[in-house]
Amino acid sequence: MFEPNTLRYLDEALVILDQGFQGLPEFTPATQPEPLRAVLREIAQRMQDNFPYPHPLYAGQMLKPPHPVARLAYMLALYINPNNHALDGGRASSAMEKEAVANIAHMFGYTTHLGHLCTSGTIANLEALWVARQARAQGLVLASEQAHYTHARMCEVLQLPFKSVAVDAAGCMDMNALEDALKHESAGTVVATLGTTALGAVDPLHEIMQLRERYGFRVHVDAAYGGYFTLADNLDGRTHAAFEAMARADSIVVDPHKHGLQPYGCGCVLLRNPSEGRFYKHESPYTYFTSAELHLGEISLECSRPGAAAVALWATQQLLPMVPGGEFARGLEASRRTALALHRHLANSARYLAGPAPELDIVVWTMAAPGRQAASRRAQAVFDGAAQRQLHLALLRVPNQLAAAWWPRLARDAETVTALRSCLMKPEHAEWLPRIIERLDNTAAREPLSA
Ligand SMILES: *Cc1c(COP(=O)(O)O)cnc(C)c1O
């Protein structure tokens, strides 16, 4: 599962890296190898206490293994350990970050941009909302009820007024509810989620853009999860139209550490208008003293950042260019196809109650039962039973309104319904789907229908 034989390419590359520093006097760090080896072996034991995230039978939460080239590039860069806060801390990796970020901006159709990598989608969204506040000081921040909770929380941090907007039965922002809010209150920013965390639902950004013409507000796109699906050729028409509208958004967040095959610690924030870099202006007596040009530390809320993350992303983009029709795009298409196939299976079986057809690659369902309580109990039992069969799924608590729309015949003896949820993020899930379904069906068959 771990492809250990690729490690020899790291050895080979380290020799080349070392050649760049040959002029220096000989220096060998005094590391004792044996104690180090003992600690590593202990870690290998302890890390066995994990779900098998890289394996295709792990089909639960949003966990996609980094590409081997990302892992190796990250490790290789660690021998320099660059800090992309300032050019002093990492010239090569800063240049690679700018190239990698420009590629992402290009993928979304931005013709101008300012952007950088950061720790996570959370920090990237904080930064985008902070820039929004600096750019137009007043007005509500509106995001859907299914938006990531970080938006409400970061509005508290930034002391911005926040309000959530109702969703439709598909979990997308309801345009009537949005227009209602816009009529009655002054909105500063509308956050559109392209790929919600729970369902992979895509807010109709193209329709939000039409409302922007009438009401005037800033548009921030949280595509932390779903952004890369802009490359996929098998989306529904409305979903595709939402992705096409991204080029007109004021800011975009995408997480290369979710669908972009990167190790954790890799989020990305993009601003369409480079002049918004002015909001970051500050004086610092201790950094920047050797470089005259604007660099990454001057357009970021965070200071020290791993240059290794930029190197890993750059490496992955070299191997798997983010272009329609390319291998990377085909991987996303496979995920979406697999999700549709699983959804079809669930919808055609009397054992299950399928949720809405997936817009991206997340599938949600519960178990057939007379009422919500029994369905929830059975979903929990299937979750546990599947794990015993080495199939790892996730659970989701479906709120009343969505549960009523999806499963109207379930007796409403509880406020919410526990559902099963599967993020089919690995291209290999396509090939493994028959085995996933077999394990799921076998588990479900053992749960009495009348539980
Ligand atoms: C995951 C996610 C976030 C938060 O990103 P982190 O990288 O986990 O901090 C924000 N928004 C959406 C839509 C997400 O899916």
The ligand as a MOL file (V3000), in Angstrom:
LIG
                    3D

  0  0  0     0  0            999 V3000
M  V30 BEGIN CTAB
M  V30 COUNTS 15 15 0 0 0
M  V30 BEGIN ATOM
M  V30 1 C -12.7290 21.4430 4.2830 0
M  V30 2 C -13.4490 22.6750 4.0220 0
M  V30 3 C -13.0880 23.8780 4.6550 0
M  V30 4 C -12.0420 23.9360 5.7180 0
M  V30 5 O -10.7780 23.6140 5.1740 0
M  V30 6 P -9.6000 23.0080 6.0700 0
M  V30 7 O -8.5230 22.8250 5.0810 0
M  V30 8 O -10.1110 21.7190 6.6580 0
M  V30 9 O -9.2750 23.9950 7.1280 0
M  V30 10 C -13.7710 25.0270 4.3070 0
M  V30 11 N -14.7480 24.9890 3.3910 0
M  V30 12 C -15.1290 23.8580 2.7610 0
M  V30 13 C -16.2220 23.8820 1.7560 0
M  V30 14 C -14.4870 22.6470 3.0610 0
M  V30 15 O -14.8760 21.5190 2.4620 0
M  V30 END ATOM
M  V30 BEGIN BOND
M  V30 1 1 1 2
M  V30 2 1 2 3
M  V30 3 2 2 14
M  V30 4 1 3 4
M  V30 5 2 3 10
M  V30 6 1 4 5
M  V30 7 1 5 6
M  V30 8 2 6 7
M  V30 9 1 6 8
M  V30 10 1 6 9
M  V30 11 1 10 11
M  V30 12 2 11 12
M  V30 13 1 12 13
M  V30 14 1 12 14
M  V30 15 1 14 15
M  V30 END BOND
M  V30 END CTAB
M  END
